[in-house]
Amino acid sequence: MYDIAEFILRAANSIKADQVEKMVSELEDFYKNHHDRKVLVMGAGRSGLVGRAFAMRLLHLGYNAYVLGETIVPAIGDRDLVVAISGSGRTKLIYTAAEAAKEAKAKLIAITSYADSPLARVADVIVEIPGRTKYSKGEDYFTRQILGITEPLAPLGTLFEDTTQIFLDGIVADLMIRLKKTEEDLRLVHANIEL
């Protein structure tokens, strides 16, 4: 846990402030000027779970938020917003869905570790989140330690997913301030019937 937390703290210092500002401004503008439109959040596997948590908070903030893969996702079109999460930026399902969103004239925010990835190339806004993705070089934890590569013991895309979760929670906190939302406002929208 310490190694992972240390990685997240280092990552927080390397995330580009201008990219974060573009994302938050886009979400703020969307809320204020396109409130009737939809936000679709997408990610595969664990990135998808992080996306679901973010979509839930967007809903609590008052956005019309959906998650790709659910049966109730409506058509996406002009003036809608899509948030795509992929550490590698190459996850075929997410890249293909992002291309479809762009063809439908939605605005696309990409959260990825690679600004030169296919996903990032089609995005309107890119936020680079550091993290060892499953495509990272290096064999296993012990080999990395022997070679002096001090990447924490975390398999596949864990570091990206954990860092993205914390990052998006920070985005929600910033949006609460910008949109003048209180915790009570969010609580009123929170599900009152849960499994």
PyRosetta script that sets phi, psi and omega in degrees:
from pyrosetta import init, pose_from_sequence

init()
pose = pose_from_sequence("MYDIAEFILRAANSIKADQVEKMVSELEDFYKNHHDRKVLVMGAGRSGLVGRAFAMRLLHLGYNAYVLGETIVPAIGDRDLVVAISGSGRTKLIYTAAEAAKEAKAKLIAITSYADSPLARVADVIVEIPGRTKYSKGEDYFTRQILGITEPLAPLGTLFEDTTQIFLDGIVADLMIRLKKTEEDLRLVHANIEL")
pose.set_psi(1, -40.7)
pose.set_omega(1, 179.4)
pose.set_phi(2, -62.1)
pose.set_psi(2, -44.0)
pose.set_omega(2, -180.0)
pose.set_phi(3, -60.7)
pose.set_psi(3, -44.1)
pose.set_omega(3, -179.1)
pose.set_phi(4, -67.2)
pose.set_psi(4, -43.6)
pose.set_omega(4, 178.7)
pose.set_phi(5, -62.1)
pose.set_psi(5, -39.6)
pose.set_omega(5, 178.5)
pose.set_phi(6, -63.6)
pose.set_psi(6, -40.8)
pose.set_omega(6, 177.9)
pose.set_phi(7, -61.6)
pose.set_psi(7, -44.8)
pose.set_omega(7, -179.0)
pose.set_phi(8, -61.9)
pose.set_psi(8, -40.2)
pose.set_omega(8, 177.9)
pose.set_phi(9, -63.8)
pose.set_psi(9, -42.3)
pose.set_omega(9, 177.0)
pose.set_phi(10, -64.9)
pose.set_psi(10, -41.1)
pose.set_omega(10, -180.0)
pose.set_phi(11, -62.7)
pose.set_psi(11, -39.8)
pose.set_omega(11, -179.7)
pose.set_phi(12, -58.8)
pose.set_psi(12, -33.7)
pose.set_omega(12, 179.4)
pose.set_phi(13, -76.5)
pose.set_psi(13, -18.4)
pose.set_omega(13, -177.2)
pose.set_phi(14, -103.0)
pose.set_psi(14, -8.8)
pose.set_omega(14, 177.5)
pose.set_phi(15, -68.4)
pose.set_psi(15, 132.9)
pose.set_omega(15, -174.2)
pose.set_phi(16, -74.9)
pose.set_psi(16, 120.3)
pose.set_omega(16, -176.8)
pose.set_phi(17, -58.6)
pose.set_psi(17, -36.7)
pose.set_omega(17, -179.1)
pose.set_phi(18, -67.3)
pose.set_psi(18, -34.8)
pose.set_omega(18, 177.2)
pose.set_phi(19, -67.0)
pose.set_psi(19, -42.5)
pose.set_omega(19, 179.4)
pose.set_phi(20, -63.0)
pose.set_psi(20, -44.7)
pose.set_omega(20, 180.0)
pose.set_phi(21, -60.7)
pose.set_psi(21, -40.9)
pose.set_omega(21, 178.2)
pose.set_phi(22, -61.8)
pose.set_psi(22, -42.7)
pose.set_omega(22, -179.4)
pose.set_phi(23, -65.4)
pose.set_psi(23, -49.0)
pose.set_omega(23, -177.5)
pose.set_phi(24, -65.8)
pose.set_psi(24, -40.5)
pose.set_omega(24, 178.1)
pose.set_phi(25, -63.1)
pose.set_psi(25, -39.7)
pose.set_omega(25, 177.8)
pose.set_phi(26, -62.0)
pose.set_psi(26, -45.0)
pose.set_omega(26, 179.5)
pose.set_phi(27, -67.2)
pose.set_psi(27, -39.2)
pose.set_omega(27, 178.6)
pose.set_phi(28, -65.5)
pose.set_psi(28, -48.2)
pose.set_omega(28, 178.8)
pose.set_phi(29, -60.8)
pose.set_psi(29, -41.6)
pose.set_omega(29, 179.8)
pose.set_phi(30, -59.8)
pose.set_psi(30, -45.1)
pose.set_omega(30, -179.0)
pose.set_phi(31, -62.9)
pose.set_psi(31, -43.1)
pose.set_omega(31, -174.7)
pose.set_phi(32, -77.7)
pose.set_psi(32, -30.7)
pose.set_omega(32, -172.4)
pose.set_phi(33, -115.2)
pose.set_psi(33, -15.1)
pose.set_omega(33, -178.8)
pose.set_phi(34, -134.6)
pose.set_psi(34, 39.4)
pose.set_omega(34, -173.5)
pose.set_phi(35, -55.4)
pose.set_psi(35, -28.7)
pose.set_omega(35, -178.5)
pose.set_phi(36, -80.8)
pose.set_psi(36, -10.3)
pose.set_omega(36, -177.4)
pose.set_phi(37, -86.8)
pose.set_psi(37, 178.5)
pose.set_omega(37, -172.4)
pose.set_phi(38, -109.3)
pose.set_psi(38, 148.9)
pose.set_omega(38, 169.7)
pose.set_phi(39, -114.4)
pose.set_psi(39, 125.2)
pose.set_omega(39, 177.2)
pose.set_phi(40, -112.0)
pose.set_psi(40, 125.0)
pose.set_omega(40, 178.6)
pose.set_phi(41, -107.6)
pose.set_psi(41, 135.0)
pose.set_omega(41, -178.0)
pose.set_phi(42, -139.6)
pose.set_psi(42, 146.8)
pose.set_omega(42, 176.3)
pose.set_phi(43, -173.8)
pose.set_psi(43, 153.2)
pose.set_omega(43, -179.7)
pose.set_phi(44, -105.3)
pose.set_psi(44, 148.5)
pose.set_omega(44, 176.6)
pose.set_phi(45, 61.0)
pose.set_psi(45, -134.0)
pose.set_omega(45, -178.9)
pose.set_phi(46, -66.5)
pose.set_psi(46, -31.7)
pose.set_omega(46, 174.3)
pose.set_phi(47, -62.4)
pose.set_psi(47, -33.6)
pose.set_omega(47, 176.0)
pose.set_phi(48, -66.2)
pose.set_psi(48, -37.2)
pose.set_omega(48, 177.3)
pose.set_phi(49, -65.6)
pose.set_psi(49, -40.5)
pose.set_omega(49, 176.0)
pose.set_phi(50, -61.8)
pose.set_psi(50, -42.5)
pose.set_omega(50, 178.2)
pose.set_phi(51, -61.6)
pose.set_psi(51, -39.4)
pose.set_omega(51, 179.0)
pose.set_phi(52, -62.6)
pose.set_psi(52, -41.8)
pose.set_omega(52, 178.8)
pose.set_phi(53, -63.1)
pose.set_psi(53, -40.9)
pose.set_omega(53, 178.3)
pose.set_phi(54, -65.6)
pose.set_psi(54, -44.3)
pose.set_omega(54, 179.2)
pose.set_phi(55, -60.3)
pose.set_psi(55, -37.8)
pose.set_omega(55, 178.3)
pose.set_phi(56, -61.2)
pose.set_psi(56, -45.4)
pose.set_omega(56, 179.4)
pose.set_phi(57, -67.4)
pose.set_psi(57, -35.5)
pose.set_omega(57, 175.3)
pose.set_phi(58, -61.5)
pose.set_psi(58, -41.3)
pose.set_omega(58, 176.4)
pose.set_phi(59, -60.6)
pose.set_psi(59, -44.0)
pose.set_omega(59, 178.5)
pose.set_phi(60, -61.7)
pose.set_psi(60, -31.7)
pose.set_omega(60, 178.5)
pose.set_phi(61, -76.6)
pose.set_psi(61, -12.3)
pose.set_omega(61, 178.5)
pose.set_phi(62, 109.5)
pose.set_psi(62, 6.4)
pose.set_omega(62, 176.6)
pose.set_phi(63, -78.7)
pose.set_psi(63, 155.0)
pose.set_omega(63, 174.7)
pose.set_phi(64, -89.5)
pose.set_psi(64, 79.1)
pose.set_omega(64, -167.9)
pose.set_phi(65, -102.4)
pose.set_psi(65, 143.1)
pose.set_omega(65, 179.0)
pose.set_phi(66, -135.9)
pose.set_psi(66, 164.1)
pose.set_omega(66, 178.5)
pose.set_phi(67, -123.9)
pose.set_psi(67, 128.3)
pose.set_omega(67, 178.5)
pose.set_phi(68, -56.9)
pose.set_psi(68, 134.0)
pose.set_omega(68, 178.5)
pose.set_phi(69, 106.7)
pose.set_psi(69, -19.9)
pose.set_omega(69, 176.7)
pose.set_phi(70, -76.6)
pose.set_psi(70, 152.5)
pose.set_omega(70, -177.1)
pose.set_phi(71, -73.8)
pose.set_psi(71, -15.8)
pose.set_omega(71, -176.0)
pose.set_phi(72, -98.4)
pose.set_psi(72, 13.5)
pose.set_omega(72, 179.8)
pose.set_phi(73, -72.5)
pose.set_psi(73, 121.9)
pose.set_omega(73, 178.5)
pose.set_phi(74, -81.9)
pose.set_psi(74, 175.7)
pose.set_omega(74, 176.3)
pose.set_phi(75, -62.3)
pose.set_psi(75, 142.9)
pose.set_omega(75, 177.5)
pose.set_phi(76, -105.8)
pose.set_psi(76, 139.3)
pose.set_omega(76, -178.2)
pose.set_phi(77, -151.5)
pose.set_psi(77, -157.5)
pose.set_omega(77, -177.8)
pose.set_phi(78, -55.6)
pose.set_psi(78, 134.8)
pose.set_omega(78, 179.1)
pose.set_phi(79, 74.4)
pose.set_psi(79, 1.7)
pose.set_omega(79, 171.9)
pose.set_phi(80, -82.5)
pose.set_psi(80, 165.4)
pose.set_omega(80, -176.7)
pose.set_phi(81, -126.4)
pose.set_psi(81, 135.4)
pose.set_omega(81, 178.9)
pose.set_phi(82, -121.8)
pose.set_psi(82, 132.9)
pose.set_omega(82, 175.0)
pose.set_phi(83, -113.7)
pose.set_psi(83, 114.0)
pose.set_omega(83, -178.1)
pose.set_phi(84, -109.2)
pose.set_psi(84, 129.3)
pose.set_omega(84, -177.5)
pose.set_phi(85, -116.5)
pose.set_psi(85, 120.4)
pose.set_omega(85, 177.1)
pose.set_phi(86, -157.6)
pose.set_psi(86, 115.3)
pose.set_omega(86, -179.9)
pose.set_phi(87, -56.0)
pose.set_psi(87, -48.6)
pose.set_omega(87, -178.5)
pose.set_phi(88, -77.0)
pose.set_psi(88, -25.4)
pose.set_omega(88, -173.9)
pose.set_phi(89, 71.5)
pose.set_psi(89, 10.9)
pose.set_omega(89, -177.2)
pose.set_phi(90, -122.6)
pose.set_psi(90, 1.0)
pose.set_omega(90, -179.4)
pose.set_phi(91, -58.9)
pose.set_psi(91, 114.7)
pose.set_omega(91, -170.0)
pose.set_phi(92, -54.6)
pose.set_psi(92, -47.4)
pose.set_omega(92, -179.0)
pose.set_phi(93, -58.2)
pose.set_psi(93, -45.3)
pose.set_omega(93, -176.4)
pose.set_phi(94, -72.6)
pose.set_psi(94, -41.3)
pose.set_omega(94, 178.0)
pose.set_phi(95, -62.1)
pose.set_psi(95, -44.3)
pose.set_omega(95, 179.7)
pose.set_phi(96, -63.1)
pose.set_psi(96, -43.1)
pose.set_omega(96, 178.1)
pose.set_phi(97, -65.2)
pose.set_psi(97, -37.6)
pose.set_omega(97, 178.3)
pose.set_phi(98, -64.9)
pose.set_psi(98, -42.1)
pose.set_omega(98, 176.6)
pose.set_phi(99, -60.7)
pose.set_psi(99, -41.7)
pose.set_omega(99, 178.6)
pose.set_phi(100, -63.3)
pose.set_psi(100, -39.5)
pose.set_omega(100, 177.9)
pose.set_phi(101, -63.1)
pose.set_psi(101, -42.4)
pose.set_omega(101, 178.4)
pose.set_phi(102, -64.8)
pose.set_psi(102, -40.6)
pose.set_omega(102, 177.4)
pose.set_phi(103, -62.2)
pose.set_psi(103, -30.7)
pose.set_omega(103, 178.2)
pose.set_phi(104, -83.1)
pose.set_psi(104, 2.8)
pose.set_omega(104, 176.9)
pose.set_phi(105, 74.5)
pose.set_psi(105, 22.2)
pose.set_omega(105, 174.0)
pose.set_phi(106, -79.2)
pose.set_psi(106, 155.5)
pose.set_omega(106, 173.8)
pose.set_phi(107, -86.2)
pose.set_psi(107, 141.2)
pose.set_omega(107, -173.2)
pose.set_phi(108, -120.8)
pose.set_psi(108, 124.9)
pose.set_omega(108, 170.6)
pose.set_phi(109, -105.3)
pose.set_psi(109, 124.4)
pose.set_omega(109, 178.7)
pose.set_phi(110, -108.5)
pose.set_psi(110, 129.9)
pose.set_omega(110, 173.9)
pose.set_phi(111, -112.8)
pose.set_psi(111, 114.0)
pose.set_omega(111, -172.3)
pose.set_phi(112, -154.9)
pose.set_psi(112, 165.4)
pose.set_omega(112, 174.7)
pose.set_phi(113, -88.1)
pose.set_psi(113, -11.2)
pose.set_omega(113, -172.1)
pose.set_phi(114, -126.3)
pose.set_psi(114, 108.3)
pose.set_omega(114, -179.7)
pose.set_phi(115, -70.2)
pose.set_psi(115, -14.3)
pose.set_omega(115, 179.4)
pose.set_phi(116, -102.9)
pose.set_psi(116, 12.8)
pose.set_omega(116, -178.1)
pose.set_phi(117, -78.3)
pose.set_psi(117, 162.7)
pose.set_omega(117, 177.3)
pose.set_phi(118, -56.4)
pose.set_psi(118, -40.7)
pose.set_omega(118, 179.2)
pose.set_phi(119, -62.2)
pose.set_psi(119, -46.4)
pose.set_omega(119, -179.1)
pose.set_phi(120, -63.2)
pose.set_psi(120, -35.4)
pose.set_omega(120, -177.9)
pose.set_phi(121, -65.9)
pose.set_psi(121, -26.3)
pose.set_omega(121, 179.5)
pose.set_phi(122, -96.2)
pose.set_psi(122, -4.0)
pose.set_omega(122, -174.5)
pose.set_phi(123, -81.3)
pose.set_psi(123, 151.8)
pose.set_omega(123, 172.7)
pose.set_phi(124, -85.4)
pose.set_psi(124, -34.1)
pose.set_omega(124, 179.7)
pose.set_phi(125, -132.4)
pose.set_psi(125, 132.2)
pose.set_omega(125, 179.0)
pose.set_phi(126, -120.2)
pose.set_psi(126, 134.4)
pose.set_omega(126, 169.5)
pose.set_phi(127, -122.1)
pose.set_psi(127, 118.6)
pose.set_omega(127, 179.3)
pose.set_phi(128, -88.1)
pose.set_psi(128, 119.2)
pose.set_omega(128, 177.6)
pose.set_phi(129, -111.4)
pose.set_psi(129, 116.3)
pose.set_omega(129, 179.2)
pose.set_phi(130, -62.0)
pose.set_psi(130, 151.3)
pose.set_omega(130, 176.7)
pose.set_phi(131, 165.0)
pose.set_psi(131, 141.4)
pose.set_omega(131, 175.4)
pose.set_phi(132, -73.2)
pose.set_psi(132, 114.5)
pose.set_omega(132, 176.8)
pose.set_phi(133, -85.5)
pose.set_psi(133, 172.0)
pose.set_omega(133, -178.4)
pose.set_phi(134, -65.4)
pose.set_psi(134, -12.0)
pose.set_omega(134, 179.1)
pose.set_phi(135, -93.9)
pose.set_psi(135, 6.0)
pose.set_omega(135, -178.0)
pose.set_phi(136, -63.6)
pose.set_psi(136, 150.6)
pose.set_omega(136, 177.1)
pose.set_phi(137, -78.9)
pose.set_psi(137, 159.9)
pose.set_omega(137, -178.9)
pose.set_phi(138, 110.0)
pose.set_psi(138, 137.1)
pose.set_omega(138, -173.0)
pose.set_phi(139, -79.9)
pose.set_psi(139, -79.1)
pose.set_omega(139, -178.3)
pose.set_phi(140, -134.6)
pose.set_psi(140, 176.7)
pose.set_omega(140, -175.6)
pose.set_phi(141, -57.1)
pose.set_psi(141, -47.7)
pose.set_omega(141, -175.8)
pose.set_phi(142, -67.1)
pose.set_psi(142, -39.2)
pose.set_omega(142, 176.5)
pose.set_phi(143, -62.0)
pose.set_psi(143, -44.1)
pose.set_omega(143, 179.5)
pose.set_phi(144, -61.6)
pose.set_psi(144, -39.5)
pose.set_omega(144, -179.6)
pose.set_phi(145, -66.9)
pose.set_psi(145, -42.1)
pose.set_omega(145, 179.2)
pose.set_phi(146, -62.9)
pose.set_psi(146, -38.3)
pose.set_omega(146, 179.9)
pose.set_phi(147, -80.6)
pose.set_psi(147, -3.9)
pose.set_omega(147, 179.6)
pose.set_phi(148, 83.3)
pose.set_psi(148, 13.2)
pose.set_omega(148, 176.5)
pose.set_phi(149, -87.7)
pose.set_psi(149, 109.6)
pose.set_omega(149, -170.1)
pose.set_phi(150, -94.3)
pose.set_psi(150, 35.4)
pose.set_omega(150, 176.2)
pose.set_phi(151, -68.0)
pose.set_psi(151, 133.0)
pose.set_omega(151, -176.5)
pose.set_phi(152, -61.0)
pose.set_psi(152, 159.1)
pose.set_omega(152, 177.2)
pose.set_phi(153, -72.9)
pose.set_psi(153, 97.0)
pose.set_omega(153, 179.4)
pose.set_phi(154, -154.7)
pose.set_psi(154, 117.5)
pose.set_omega(154, -174.3)
pose.set_phi(155, -75.6)
pose.set_psi(155, 154.8)
pose.set_omega(155, 172.0)
pose.set_phi(156, 49.6)
pose.set_psi(156, -125.5)
pose.set_omega(156, -175.1)
pose.set_phi(157, -97.6)
pose.set_psi(157, 19.7)
pose.set_omega(157, -174.8)
pose.set_phi(158, -52.6)
pose.set_psi(158, -45.5)
pose.set_omega(158, -176.5)
pose.set_phi(159, -63.8)
pose.set_psi(159, -40.5)
pose.set_omega(159, 176.5)
pose.set_phi(160, -63.5)
pose.set_psi(160, -46.8)
pose.set_omega(160, -176.4)
pose.set_phi(161, -64.6)
pose.set_psi(161, -45.8)
pose.set_omega(161, 179.5)
pose.set_phi(162, -63.6)
pose.set_psi(162, -44.3)
pose.set_omega(162, -179.5)
pose.set_phi(163, -65.1)
pose.set_psi(163, -40.9)
pose.set_omega(163, 179.2)
pose.set_phi(164, -64.7)
pose.set_psi(164, -39.4)
pose.set_omega(164, 178.0)
pose.set_phi(165, -59.8)
pose.set_psi(165, -47.8)
pose.set_omega(165, -180.0)
pose.set_phi(166, -65.4)
pose.set_psi(166, -42.3)
pose.set_omega(166, 178.3)
pose.set_phi(167, -57.5)
pose.set_psi(167, -49.3)
pose.set_omega(167, -177.3)
pose.set_phi(168, -67.4)
pose.set_psi(168, -32.5)
pose.set_omega(168, 173.5)
pose.set_phi(169, -63.4)
pose.set_psi(169, -36.8)
pose.set_omega(169, 175.5)
pose.set_phi(170, -66.0)
pose.set_psi(170, -37.7)
pose.set_omega(170, 176.8)
pose.set_phi(171, -61.5)
pose.set_psi(171, -42.6)
pose.set_omega(171, 178.8)
pose.set_phi(172, -61.4)
pose.set_psi(172, -44.2)
pose.set_omega(172, 179.0)
pose.set_phi(173, -60.4)
pose.set_psi(173, -42.5)
pose.set_omega(173, 178.5)
pose.set_phi(174, -65.2)
pose.set_psi(174, -42.0)
pose.set_omega(174, 178.7)
pose.set_phi(175, -63.5)
pose.set_psi(175, -36.7)
pose.set_omega(175, 177.2)
pose.set_phi(176, -57.3)
pose.set_psi(176, -42.0)
pose.set_omega(176, 179.6)
pose.set_phi(177, -67.9)
pose.set_psi(177, -48.9)
pose.set_omega(177, -176.7)
pose.set_phi(178, -65.3)
pose.set_psi(178, -35.8)
pose.set_omega(178, -178.1)
pose.set_phi(179, -93.3)
pose.set_psi(179, 2.2)
pose.set_omega(179, 179.2)
pose.set_phi(180, 57.0)
pose.set_psi(180, 47.7)
pose.set_omega(180, 179.0)
pose.set_phi(181, -104.0)
pose.set_psi(181, 138.9)
pose.set_omega(181, 176.3)
pose.set_phi(182, -101.7)
pose.set_psi(182, 167.5)
pose.set_omega(182, 175.9)
pose.set_phi(183, -60.6)
pose.set_psi(183, -34.1)
pose.set_omega(183, 178.1)
pose.set_phi(184, -64.6)
pose.set_psi(184, -39.2)
pose.set_omega(184, 176.3)
pose.set_phi(185, -57.6)
pose.set_psi(185, -44.3)
pose.set_omega(185, -179.6)
pose.set_phi(186, -68.8)
pose.set_psi(186, -38.5)
pose.set_omega(186, -179.3)
pose.set_phi(187, -61.8)
pose.set_psi(187, -36.0)
pose.set_omega(187, -179.9)
pose.set_phi(188, -64.3)
pose.set_psi(188, -26.9)
pose.set_omega(188, 179.9)
pose.set_phi(189, -93.5)
pose.set_psi(189, -18.9)
pose.set_omega(189, -178.4)
pose.set_phi(190, -59.0)
pose.set_psi(190, 145.1)
pose.set_omega(190, -178.9)
pose.set_phi(191, -55.4)
pose.set_psi(191, 134.3)
pose.set_omega(191, 175.2)
pose.set_phi(192, -104.8)
pose.set_psi(192, -0.6)
pose.set_omega(192, 171.7)
pose.set_phi(193, -128.2)
pose.set_psi(193, 112.9)
pose.set_omega(193, -175.7)
pose.set_phi(194, -129.4)
pose.set_psi(194, 153.7)
pose.set_omega(194, 174.7)
pose.set_phi(195, -85.1)
pose.dump_pdb("model.pdb")
